[in-house]
Amino acid sequence: MNRDDLESALDRDGSPVARDALAQLQAGASFELLTEGRATDCAHRLRDCWSFRYETMLDTGVTPRPGLAEAVDRLKAAGRARVHLATIIGSQRRFTVFLAEDLTRCIACM
């Protein structure tokens, strides 16, 4: 995956967190496709993991990272779709991006 492909996937998403990630990427942030070569786990399994983290944060009074609640919902909606994980490391924050198996669209961003 190249920078242009990731920018395109984020641009099509349109969520506030995806727009922030896109702006950081366009400003020169580094990125890495963590699942190079093959899609990783099913979206529903990732949803289970991140949902547990989200609930734990709420239970312990920790402020969840921006986009986490929406990402959990969007991973749930993606069901058993296989996804790729990417990370964007910007000057202001780090983003986790869940991409469709064909890498053309963003399933969720946080």
Secondary structure, 3 states (H helix, E strand, C coil): CCHHHHHHHHHHHCCHHHHHHHHHHHCCCEEEECCCCCCCCEHHHHHHHHHHHHHHHHHHCCCCCCCHHHHHHHHHHHCCCEEEEEEEECCCCEEEEEEECCCCCEEEEC
